[in-house]
């Protein structure tokens, strides 16, 4: 759980509004799930957009 809390606090743009106090009940539920041997599944979608200026046209 410490690693999960560290991860969530290290990148606040991924978990807006995260705080141990604010999310304590959810963290406790995740901890109980982990103790029962159930996996923690996280799904993320990331995109990389690359924009390039078209090459300049040769003067005719």
mmCIF file of the N, C-alpha and C atoms, coordinates in Angstrom:
data_MODEL
# 
_entry.id   MODEL 
# 
loop_
_atom_site.group_PDB 
_atom_site.id 
_atom_site.type_symbol 
_atom_site.label_atom_id 
_atom_site.label_alt_id 
_atom_site.label_comp_id 
_atom_site.label_asym_id 
_atom_site.label_entity_id 
_atom_site.label_seq_id 
_atom_site.pdbx_PDB_ins_code 
_atom_site.Cartn_x 
_atom_site.Cartn_y 
_atom_site.Cartn_z 
_atom_site.occupancy 
_atom_site.B_iso_or_equiv 
_atom_site.pdbx_formal_charge 
_atom_site.auth_seq_id 
_atom_site.auth_comp_id 
_atom_site.auth_asym_id 
_atom_site.auth_atom_id 
_atom_site.pdbx_PDB_model_num 
ATOM 1   N N  . UNK A 1 1  ? 0.824   -1.180  0.000   1.00 0.00 ? 1  UNK A N  1 
ATOM 2   C CA . UNK A 1 1  ? 0.000   0.000   0.000   1.00 0.00 ? 1  UNK A CA 1 
ATOM 3   C C  . UNK A 1 1  ? 0.873   1.249   0.000   1.00 0.00 ? 1  UNK A C  1 
ATOM 4   N N  . UNK A 1 2  ? 2.001   1.160   0.654   1.00 0.00 ? 2  UNK A N  1 
ATOM 5   C CA . UNK A 1 2  ? 2.907   2.308   0.658   1.00 0.00 ? 2  UNK A CA 1 
ATOM 6   C C  . UNK A 1 2  ? 3.354   2.697   -0.731  1.00 0.00 ? 2  UNK A C  1 
ATOM 7   N N  . UNK A 1 3  ? 3.630   1.705   -1.566  1.00 0.00 ? 3  UNK A N  1 
ATOM 8   C CA . UNK A 1 3  ? 4.052   1.988   -2.939  1.00 0.00 ? 3  UNK A CA 1 
ATOM 9   C C  . UNK A 1 3  ? 2.924   2.635   -3.736  1.00 0.00 ? 3  UNK A C  1 
ATOM 10  N N  . UNK A 1 4  ? 1.708   2.178   -3.505  1.00 0.00 ? 4  UNK A N  1 
ATOM 11  C CA . UNK A 1 4  ? 0.561   2.763   -4.203  1.00 0.00 ? 4  UNK A CA 1 
ATOM 12  C C  . UNK A 1 4  ? 0.347   4.217   -3.777  1.00 0.00 ? 4  UNK A C  1 
ATOM 13  N N  . UNK A 1 5  ? 0.448   4.483   -2.489  1.00 0.00 ? 5  UNK A N  1 
ATOM 14  C CA . UNK A 1 5  ? 0.299   5.857   -1.985  1.00 0.00 ? 5  UNK A CA 1 
ATOM 15  C C  . UNK A 1 5  ? 1.419   6.735   -2.532  1.00 0.00 ? 5  UNK A C  1 
ATOM 16  N N  . UNK A 1 6  ? 2.639   6.218   -2.547  1.00 0.00 ? 6  UNK A N  1 
ATOM 17  C CA . UNK A 1 6  ? 3.766   6.976   -3.096  1.00 0.00 ? 6  UNK A CA 1 
ATOM 18  C C  . UNK A 1 6  ? 3.521   7.315   -4.564  1.00 0.00 ? 6  UNK A C  1 
ATOM 19  N N  . UNK A 1 7  ? 3.083   6.319   -5.337  1.00 0.00 ? 7  UNK A N  1 
ATOM 20  C CA . UNK A 1 7  ? 2.812   6.509   -6.757  1.00 0.00 ? 7  UNK A CA 1 
ATOM 21  C C  . UNK A 1 7  ? 1.738   7.576   -6.969  1.00 0.00 ? 7  UNK A C  1 
ATOM 22  N N  . UNK A 1 8  ? 0.662   7.497   -6.190  1.00 0.00 ? 8  UNK A N  1 
ATOM 23  C CA . UNK A 1 8  ? -0.450  8.439   -6.355  1.00 0.00 ? 8  UNK A CA 1 
ATOM 24  C C  . UNK A 1 8  ? -0.060  9.857   -5.952  1.00 0.00 ? 8  UNK A C  1 
ATOM 25  N N  . UNK A 1 9  ? 0.842   10.000  -4.996  1.00 0.00 ? 9  UNK A N  1 
ATOM 26  C CA . UNK A 1 9  ? 1.262   11.344  -4.588  1.00 0.00 ? 9  UNK A CA 1 
ATOM 27  C C  . UNK A 1 9  ? 2.378   11.880  -5.480  1.00 0.00 ? 9  UNK A C  1 
ATOM 28  N N  . UNK A 1 10 ? 3.138   10.989  -6.125  1.00 0.00 ? 10 UNK A N  1 
ATOM 29  C CA . UNK A 1 10 ? 4.242   11.429  -6.979  1.00 0.00 ? 10 UNK A CA 1 
ATOM 30  C C  . UNK A 1 10 ? 3.757   12.013  -8.295  1.00 0.00 ? 10 UNK A C  1 
ATOM 31  N N  . UNK A 1 11 ? 2.584   11.571  -8.756  1.00 0.00 ? 11 UNK A N  1 
ATOM 32  C CA . UNK A 1 11 ? 2.052   12.078  -10.022 1.00 0.00 ? 11 UNK A CA 1 
ATOM 33  C C  . UNK A 1 11 ? 0.613   12.559  -9.793  1.00 0.00 ? 11 UNK A C  1 
ATOM 34  N N  . UNK A 1 12 ? 0.461   13.736  -9.217  1.00 0.00 ? 12 UNK A N  1 
ATOM 35  C CA . UNK A 1 12 ? -0.869  14.224  -8.845  1.00 0.00 ? 12 UNK A CA 1 
ATOM 36  C C  . UNK A 1 12 ? -1.812  14.436  -10.023 1.00 0.00 ? 12 UNK A C  1 
ATOM 37  N N  . UNK A 1 13 ? -1.288  14.620  -11.232 1.00 0.00 ? 13 UNK A N  1 
ATOM 38  C CA . UNK A 1 13 ? -2.173  14.800  -12.387 1.00 0.00 ? 13 UNK A CA 1 
ATOM 39  C C  . UNK A 1 13 ? -2.913  13.507  -12.741 1.00 0.00 ? 13 UNK A C  1 
ATOM 40  N N  . UNK A 1 14 ? -2.411  12.373  -12.308 1.00 0.00 ? 14 UNK A N  1 
ATOM 41  C CA . UNK A 1 14 ? -3.093  11.103  -12.550 1.00 0.00 ? 14 UNK A CA 1 
ATOM 42  C C  . UNK A 1 14 ? -4.187  10.833  -11.521 1.00 0.00 ? 14 UNK A C  1 
ATOM 43  N N  . UNK A 1 15 ? -4.022  11.379  -10.314 1.00 0.00 ? 15 UNK A N  1 
ATOM 44  C CA . UNK A 1 15 ? -4.970  11.150  -9.222  1.00 0.00 ? 15 UNK A CA 1 
ATOM 45  C C  . UNK A 1 15 ? -5.357  12.483  -8.588  1.00 0.00 ? 15 UNK A C  1 
ATOM 46  N N  . UNK A 1 16 ? -6.097  13.325  -9.306  1.00 0.00 ? 16 UNK A N  1 
ATOM 47  C CA . UNK A 1 16 ? -6.452  14.629  -8.736  1.00 0.00 ? 16 UNK A CA 1 
ATOM 48  C C  . UNK A 1 16 ? -7.284  14.468  -7.462  1.00 0.00 ? 16 UNK A C  1 
ATOM 49  N N  . UNK A 1 17 ? -6.951  15.241  -6.454  1.00 0.00 ? 17 UNK A N  1 
ATOM 50  C CA . UNK A 1 17 ? -7.687  15.203  -5.200  1.00 0.00 ? 17 UNK A CA 1 
ATOM 51  C C  . UNK A 1 17 ? -7.288  14.066  -4.287  1.00 0.00 ? 17 UNK A C  1 
ATOM 52  N N  . UNK A 1 18 ? -6.230  13.320  -4.652  1.00 0.00 ? 18 UNK A N  1 
ATOM 53  C CA . UNK A 1 18 ? -5.821  12.194  -3.811  1.00 0.00 ? 18 UNK A CA 1 
ATOM 54  C C  . UNK A 1 18 ? -5.162  12.699  -2.543  1.00 0.00 ? 18 UNK A C  1 
ATOM 55  N N  . UNK A 1 19 ? -5.496  12.069  -1.465  1.00 0.00 ? 19 UNK A N  1 
ATOM 56  C CA . UNK A 1 19 ? -4.859  12.280  -0.174  1.00 0.00 ? 19 UNK A CA 1 
ATOM 57  C C  . UNK A 1 19 ? -5.191  11.080  0.693   1.00 0.00 ? 19 UNK A C  1 
ATOM 58  N N  . UNK A 1 20 ? -4.278  10.702  1.567   1.00 0.00 ? 20 UNK A N  1 
ATOM 59  C CA . UNK A 1 20 ? -4.517  9.528   2.405   1.00 0.00 ? 20 UNK A CA 1 
ATOM 60  C C  . UNK A 1 20 ? -5.772  9.724   3.243   1.00 0.00 ? 20 UNK A C  1 
ATOM 61  N N  . UNK A 1 21 ? -5.932  10.903  3.818   1.00 0.00 ? 21 UNK A N  1 
ATOM 62  C CA . UNK A 1 21 ? -7.121  11.162  4.639   1.00 0.00 ? 21 UNK A CA 1 
ATOM 63  C C  . UNK A 1 21 ? -8.402  11.127  3.826   1.00 0.00 ? 21 UNK A C  1 
ATOM 64  N N  . UNK A 1 22 ? -8.353  11.706  2.643   1.00 0.00 ? 22 UNK A N  1 
ATOM 65  C CA . UNK A 1 22 ? -9.551  11.770  1.801   1.00 0.00 ? 22 UNK A CA 1 
ATOM 66  C C  . UNK A 1 22 ? -9.912  10.406  1.218   1.00 0.00 ? 22 UNK A C  1 
ATOM 67  N N  . UNK A 1 23 ? -8.926  9.559   1.000   1.00 0.00 ? 23 UNK A N  1 
ATOM 68  C CA . UNK A 1 23 ? -9.154  8.267   0.348   1.00 0.00 ? 23 UNK A CA 1 
ATOM 69  C C  . UNK A 1 23 ? -8.918  7.087   1.291   1.00 0.00 ? 23 UNK A C  1 
ATOM 70  N N  . UNK A 1 24 ? -8.929  7.338   2.592   1.00 0.00 ? 24 UNK A N  1 
ATOM 71  C CA . UNK A 1 24 ? -8.578  6.293   3.553   1.00 0.00 ? 24 UNK A CA 1 
ATOM 72  C C  . UNK A 1 24 ? -9.467  5.061   3.428   1.00 0.00 ? 24 UNK A C  1 
ATOM 73  N N  . UNK A 1 25 ? -10.768 5.238   3.324   1.00 0.00 ? 25 UNK A N  1 
ATOM 74  C CA . UNK A 1 25 ? -11.677 4.092   3.244   1.00 0.00 ? 25 UNK A CA 1 
ATOM 75  C C  . UNK A 1 25 ? -11.409 3.257   1.986   1.00 0.00 ? 25 UNK A C  1 
ATOM 76  N N  . UNK A 1 26 ? -11.173 3.919   0.864   1.00 0.00 ? 26 UNK A N  1 
ATOM 77  C CA . UNK A 1 26 ? -10.881 3.198   -0.369  1.00 0.00 ? 26 UNK A CA 1 
ATOM 78  C C  . UNK A 1 26 ? -9.539  2.477   -0.268  1.00 0.00 ? 26 UNK A C  1 
ATOM 79  N N  . UNK A 1 27 ? -8.549  3.120   0.348   1.00 0.00 ? 27 UNK A N  1 
ATOM 80  C CA . UNK A 1 27 ? -7.249  2.479   0.534   1.00 0.00 ? 27 UNK A CA 1 
ATOM 81  C C  . UNK A 1 27 ? -7.361  1.261   1.440   1.00 0.00 ? 27 UNK A C  1 
ATOM 82  N N  . UNK A 1 28 ? -8.163  1.375   2.481   1.00 0.00 ? 28 UNK A N  1 
ATOM 83  C CA . UNK A 1 28 ? -8.377  0.252   3.389   1.00 0.00 ? 28 UNK A CA 1 
ATOM 84  C C  . UNK A 1 28 ? -9.052  -0.916  2.660   1.00 0.00 ? 28 UNK A C  1 
ATOM 85  N N  . UNK A 1 29 ? -10.018 -0.612  1.812   1.00 0.00 ? 29 UNK A N  1 
ATOM 86  C CA . UNK A 1 29 ? -10.683 -1.651  1.038   1.00 0.00 ? 29 UNK A CA 1 
ATOM 87  C C  . UNK A 1 29 ? -9.709  -2.319  0.073   1.00 0.00 ? 29 UNK A C  1 
ATOM 88  N N  . UNK A 1 30 ? -8.834  -1.523  -0.557  1.00 0.00 ? 30 UNK A N  1 
ATOM 89  C CA . UNK A 1 30 ? -7.825  -2.095  -1.450  1.00 0.00 ? 30 UNK A CA 1 
ATOM 90  C C  . UNK A 1 30 ? -6.851  -2.977  -0.683  1.00 0.00 ? 30 UNK A C  1 
ATOM 91  N N  . UNK A 1 31 ? -6.489  -2.554  0.512   1.00 0.00 ? 31 UNK A N  1 
ATOM 92  C CA . UNK A 1 31 ? -5.586  -3.349  1.350   1.00 0.00 ? 31 UNK A CA 1 
ATOM 93  C C  . UNK A 1 31 ? -6.227  -4.688  1.716   1.00 0.00 ? 31 UNK A C  1 
ATOM 94  N N  . UNK A 1 32 ? -7.484  -4.663  2.090   1.00 0.00 ? 32 UNK A N  1 
ATOM 95  C CA . UNK A 1 32 ? -8.195  -5.901  2.413   1.00 0.00 ? 32 UNK A CA 1 
ATOM 96  C C  . UNK A 1 32 ? -8.274  -6.811  1.187   1.00 0.00 ? 32 UNK A C  1 
ATOM 97  N N  . UNK A 1 33 ? -8.528  -6.230  0.030   1.00 0.00 ? 33 UNK A N  1 
ATOM 98  C CA . UNK A 1 33 ? -8.579  -6.991  -1.221  1.00 0.00 ? 33 UNK A CA 1 
ATOM 99  C C  . UNK A 1 33 ? -7.231  -7.660  -1.475  1.00 0.00 ? 33 UNK A C  1 
ATOM 100 N N  . UNK A 1 34 ? -6.164  -6.929  -1.267  1.00 0.00 ? 34 UNK A N  1 
ATOM 101 C CA . UNK A 1 34 ? -4.813  -7.449  -1.472  1.00 0.00 ? 34 UNK A CA 1 
ATOM 102 C C  . UNK A 1 34 ? -4.512  -8.577  -0.489  1.00 0.00 ? 34 UNK A C  1 
ATOM 103 N N  . UNK A 1 35 ? -4.928  -8.421  0.765   1.00 0.00 ? 35 UNK A N  1 
ATOM 104 C CA . UNK A 1 35 ? -4.702  -9.468  1.768   1.00 0.00 ? 35 UNK A CA 1 
ATOM 105 C C  . UNK A 1 35 ? -5.455  -10.759 1.433   1.00 0.00 ? 35 UNK A C  1 
ATOM 106 N N  . UNK A 1 36 ? -6.593  -10.635 0.762   1.00 0.00 ? 36 UNK A N  1 
ATOM 107 C CA . UNK A 1 36 ? -7.352  -11.814 0.344   1.00 0.00 ? 36 UNK A CA 1 
ATOM 108 C C  . UNK A 1 36 ? -6.741  -12.475 -0.893  1.00 0.00 ? 36 UNK A C  1 
ATOM 109 N N  . UNK A 1 37 ? -5.697  -11.880 -1.440  1.00 0.00 ? 37 UNK A N  1 
ATOM 110 C CA . UNK A 1 37 ? -5.032  -12.441 -2.612  1.00 0.00 ? 37 UNK A CA 1 
ATOM 111 C C  . UNK A 1 37 ? -5.644  -12.028 -3.926  1.00 0.00 ? 37 UNK A C  1 
ATOM 112 N N  . UNK A 1 38 ? -6.560  -11.078 -3.890  1.00 0.00 ? 38 UNK A N  1 
ATOM 113 C CA . UNK A 1 38 ? -7.174  -10.594 -5.123  1.00 0.00 ? 38 UNK A CA 1 
ATOM 114 C C  . UNK A 1 38 ? -6.243  -9.579  -5.781  1.00 0.00 ? 38 UNK A C  1 
ATOM 115 N N  . UNK A 1 39 ? -6.158  -9.623  -7.097  1.00 0.00 ? 39 UNK A N  1 
ATOM 116 C CA . UNK A 1 39 ? -5.238  -8.698  -7.774  1.00 0.00 ? 39 UNK A CA 1 
ATOM 117 C C  . UNK A 1 39 ? -5.772  -7.265  -7.794  1.00 0.00 ? 39 UNK A C  1 
ATOM 118 N N  . UNK A 1 40 ? -4.852  -6.343  -7.868  1.00 0.00 ? 40 UNK A N  1 
ATOM 119 C CA . UNK A 1 40 ? -5.191  -4.938  -8.071  1.00 0.00 ? 40 UNK A CA 1 
ATOM 120 C C  . UNK A 1 40 ? -4.984  -4.663  -9.549  1.00 0.00 ? 40 UNK A C  1 
ATOM 121 N N  . UNK A 1 41 ? -6.058  -4.419  -10.247 1.00 0.00 ? 41 UNK A N  1 
ATOM 122 C CA . UNK A 1 41 ? -6.000  -4.216  -11.691 1.00 0.00 ? 41 UNK A CA 1 
ATOM 123 C C  . UNK A 1 41 ? -6.135  -2.726  -11.977 1.00 0.00 ? 41 UNK A C  1 
ATOM 124 N N  . UNK A 1 42 ? -5.181  -2.199  -12.722 1.00 0.00 ? 42 UNK A N  1 
ATOM 125 C CA . UNK A 1 42 ? -5.220  -0.790  -13.116 1.00 0.00 ? 42 UNK A CA 1 
ATOM 126 C C  . UNK A 1 42 ? -5.165  -0.739  -14.628 1.00 0.00 ? 42 UNK A C  1 
ATOM 127 N N  . UNK A 1 43 ? -6.043  0.037   -15.200 1.00 0.00 ? 43 UNK A N  1 
ATOM 128 C CA . UNK A 1 43 ? -6.062  0.200   -16.652 1.00 0.00 ? 43 UNK A CA 1 
ATOM 129 C C  . UNK A 1 43 ? -5.810  1.667   -16.978 1.00 0.00 ? 43 UNK A C  1 
ATOM 130 N N  . UNK A 1 44 ? -4.884  1.871   -17.879 1.00 0.00 ? 44 UNK A N  1 
ATOM 131 C CA . UNK A 1 44 ? -4.559  3.225   -18.294 1.00 0.00 ? 44 UNK A CA 1 
ATOM 132 C C  . UNK A 1 44 ? -4.470  3.258   -19.813 1.00 0.00 ? 44 UNK A C  1 
ATOM 133 N N  . UNK A 1 45 ? -4.831  4.361   -20.371 1.00 0.00 ? 45 UNK A N  1 
ATOM 134 C CA . UNK A 1 45 ? -4.681  4.583   -21.797 1.00 0.00 ? 45 UNK A CA 1 
ATOM 135 C C  . UNK A 1 45 ? -3.820  5.833   -21.960 1.00 0.00 ? 45 UNK A C  1 
ATOM 136 N N  . UNK A 1 46 ? -2.770  5.702   -22.696 1.00 0.00 ? 46 UNK A N  1 
ATOM 137 C CA . UNK A 1 46 ? -1.884  6.837   -22.930 1.00 0.00 ? 46 UNK A CA 1 
ATOM 138 C C  . UNK A 1 46 ? -1.714  7.013   -24.430 1.00 0.00 ? 46 UNK A C  1 
ATOM 139 N N  . UNK A 1 47 ? -1.638  8.243   -24.839 1.00 0.00 ? 47 UNK A N  1 
ATOM 140 C CA . UNK A 1 47 ? -1.505  8.554   -26.250 1.00 0.00 ? 47 UNK A CA 1 
ATOM 141 C C  . UNK A 1 47 ? -0.352  9.526   -26.435 1.00 0.00 ? 47 UNK A C  1 
ATOM 142 N N  . UNK A 1 48 ? 0.357   9.369   -27.492 1.00 0.00 ? 48 UNK A N  1 
ATOM 143 C CA . UNK A 1 48 ? 1.413   10.303  -27.868 1.00 0.00 ? 48 UNK A CA 1 
ATOM 144 C C  . UNK A 1 48 ? 1.039   10.860  -29.235 1.00 0.00 ? 48 UNK A C  1 
ATOM 145 N N  . UNK A 1 49 ? 0.823   12.147  -29.298 1.00 0.00 ? 49 UNK A N  1 
ATOM 146 C CA . UNK A 1 49 ? 0.496   12.809  -30.565 1.00 0.00 ? 49 UNK A CA 1 
ATOM 147 C C  . UNK A 1 49 ? 1.711   13.600  -31.012 1.00 0.00 ? 49 UNK A C  1 
ATOM 148 N N  . UNK A 1 50 ? 2.097   13.399  -32.249 1.00 0.00 ? 50 UNK A N  1 
ATOM 149 C CA . UNK A 1 50 ? 3.239   14.116  -32.804 1.00 0.00 ? 50 UNK A CA 1 
ATOM 150 C C  . UNK A 1 50 ? 2.739   14.945  -33.975 1.00 0.00 ? 50 UNK A C  1 
ATOM 151 N N  . UNK A 1 51 ? 2.965   16.243  -33.914 1.00 0.00 ? 51 UNK A N  1 
ATOM 152 C CA . UNK A 1 51 ? 2.570   17.145  -35.003 1.00 0.00 ? 51 UNK A CA 1 
ATOM 153 C C  . UNK A 1 51 ? 3.833   17.665  -35.680 1.00 0.00 ? 51 UNK A C  1 
ATOM 154 N N  . UNK A 1 52 ? 3.822   17.610  -36.978 1.00 0.00 ? 52 UNK A N  1 
ATOM 155 C CA . UNK A 1 52 ? 4.974   18.106  -37.730 1.00 0.00 ? 52 UNK A CA 1 
ATOM 156 C C  . UNK A 1 52 ? 4.498   19.068  -38.803 1.00 0.00 ? 52 UNK A C  1 
ATOM 157 N N  . UNK A 1 53 ? 5.277   20.093  -38.993 1.00 0.00 ? 53 UNK A N  1 
ATOM 158 C CA . UNK A 1 53 ? 4.984   21.049  -40.055 1.00 0.00 ? 53 UNK A CA 1 
ATOM 159 C C  . UNK A 1 53 ? 5.336   20.390  -41.394 1.00 0.00 ? 53 UNK A C  1 
ATOM 160 N N  . UNK A 1 54 ? 4.459   20.520  -42.392 1.00 0.00 ? 54 UNK A N  1 
ATOM 161 C CA . UNK A 1 54 ? 4.805   19.930  -43.686 1.00 0.00 ? 54 UNK A CA 1 
ATOM 162 C C  . UNK A 1 54 ? 6.026   20.633  -44.280 1.00 0.00 ? 54 UNK A C  1 
ATOM 163 N N  . UNK A 1 55 ? 6.785   19.930  -45.084 1.00 0.00 ? 55 UNK A N  1 
ATOM 164 C CA . UNK A 1 55 ? 7.971   20.571  -45.661 1.00 0.00 ? 55 UNK A CA 1 
ATOM 165 C C  . UNK A 1 55 ? 7.582   21.762  -46.539 1.00 0.00 ? 55 UNK A C  1 
ATOM 166 N N  . UNK A 1 56 ? 8.436   22.746  -46.557 1.00 0.00 ? 56 UNK A N  1 
ATOM 167 C CA . UNK A 1 56 ? 8.165   23.945  -47.374 1.00 0.00 ? 56 UNK A CA 1 
ATOM 168 C C  . UNK A 1 56 ? 8.166   23.572  -48.853 1.00 0.00 ? 56 UNK A C  1 
ATOM 169 N N  . UNK A 1 57 ? 7.274   24.155  -49.604 1.00 0.00 ? 57 UNK A N  1 
ATOM 170 C CA . UNK A 1 57 ? 7.187   23.911  -51.049 1.00 0.00 ? 57 UNK A CA 1 
ATOM 171 C C  . UNK A 1 57 ? 8.277   24.705  -51.759 1.00 0.00 ? 57 UNK A C  1 
ATOM 172 N N  . UNK A 1 58 ? 8.884   24.083  -52.725 1.00 0.00 ? 58 UNK A N  1 
ATOM 173 C CA . UNK A 1 58 ? 9.914   24.774  -53.514 1.00 0.00 ? 58 UNK A CA 1 
ATOM 174 C C  . UNK A 1 58 ? 9.251   25.851  -54.379 1.00 0.00 ? 58 UNK A C  1 
ATOM 175 N N  . UNK A 1 59 ? 9.918   26.976  -54.513 1.00 0.00 ? 59 UNK A N  1 
ATOM 176 C CA . UNK A 1 59 ? 9.389   28.061  -55.334 1.00 0.00 ? 59 UNK A CA 1 
ATOM 177 C C  . UNK A 1 59 ? 9.370   27.621  -56.800 1.00 0.00 ? 59 UNK A C  1 
ATOM 178 N N  . UNK A 1 60 ? 8.282   27.912  -57.505 1.00 0.00 ? 60 UNK A N  1 
ATOM 179 C CA . UNK A 1 60 ? 8.159   27.461  -58.892 1.00 0.00 ? 60 UNK A CA 1 
ATOM 180 C C  . UNK A 1 60 ? 8.685   28.464  -59.862 1.00 0.00 ? 60 UNK A C  1 
# 
